[in-house]
Amino acid sequence: MATALLEASRAPLEVSEIGAEVAELGLAVAQGSSAAVRGDALAGVALAEAATTAAARLVEINLAERGADDLLERARAARERAAEA
């Protein structure tokens, strides 16, 4: 069971890390764009943050008490990066 949960956590972990990157890129676009584009970029940031949070939470649920601290830390770090964007 532990192996299955670890494997089931790999995809959401990747989603959380990519989502954090998307949120950061969206913020950069929003900061460097005109008002006409800024709203769309910020909407993208919000969506990326939501996806990152949901994916990171799945990792936490799957790996809580499983001893996969490195994966949990990566998911939490991704969530924090997205939230800061």
C-alpha positions in Angstrom: 0.0 0.0 0.0 2.8 2.4 0.9 4.4 1.9 -2.5 1.1 2.5 -4.3 0.5 5.7 -2.4 4.1 6.9 -3.2 3.6 6.2 -6.9 0.1 7.9 -6.8 1.8 11.0 -5.4 4.3 11.5 -8.2 1.8 13.0 -10.7 0.3 15.5 -8.3 3.7 16.4 -7.1 4.7 17.3 -10.6 1.5 19.2 -11.1 2.2 21.2 -7.9 5.7 22.1 -9.0 4.7 23.1 -12.5 1.7 25.0 -11.1 4.1 27.0 -8.9 6.2 27.9 -11.9 3.2 28.9 -13.9 2.0 31.2 -11.1 5.4 32.8 -10.9 5.5 33.3 -14.7 2.0 34.7 -14.7 3.0 37.2 -12.0 6.0 38.3 -14.1 3.7 38.8 -17.1 1.2 40.8 -15.0 3.9 43.0 -13.7 5.3 43.8 -17.1 2.1 44.1 -19.1 -0.5 46.7 -19.9 -3.7 46.9 -18.0 -5.5 45.2 -20.9 -3.4 42.0 -20.3 -2.9 42.3 -16.5 -6.3 40.9 -15.6 -5.9 37.8 -17.7 -2.4 37.2 -16.3 -3.6 37.6 -12.7 -6.5 35.2 -13.4 -4.0 32.7 -14.7 -2.0 33.2 -11.5 -5.0 32.5 -9.4 -5.9 29.3 -11.3 -2.3 28.1 -11.1 -2.3 28.7 -7.4 -5.5 26.7 -7.0 -4.2 23.8 -9.0 -0.9 23.9 -7.1 -2.7 23.9 -3.7 -5.0 21.0 -4.7 -2.2 18.9 -6.1 0.0 19.6 -3.0 -2.8 18.6 -0.8 -3.2 15.3 -2.6 0.5 14.6 -2.0 0.0 15.4 1.7 -3.0 13.1 2.0 -1.2 10.3 0.2 2.1 10.6 2.1 1.1 11.7 5.6 2.8 9.3 8.0 4.6 7.4 5.1 8.1 8.7 5.7 8.4 10.5 2.4 9.5 13.8 3.9 11.4 14.9 0.8 8.3 14.6 -1.4 6.1 16.3 1.2 8.6 19.2 1.5 8.7 19.6 -2.3 4.9 19.8 -2.5 4.7 22.2 0.4 7.4 24.4 -1.1 5.5 24.5 -4.4 2.4 25.5 -2.6 4.2 28.3 -0.9 5.8 29.5 -4.1 2.4 29.7 -5.8 0.9 31.5 -2.8 3.6 34.1 -2.9 3.0 34.8 -6.6 
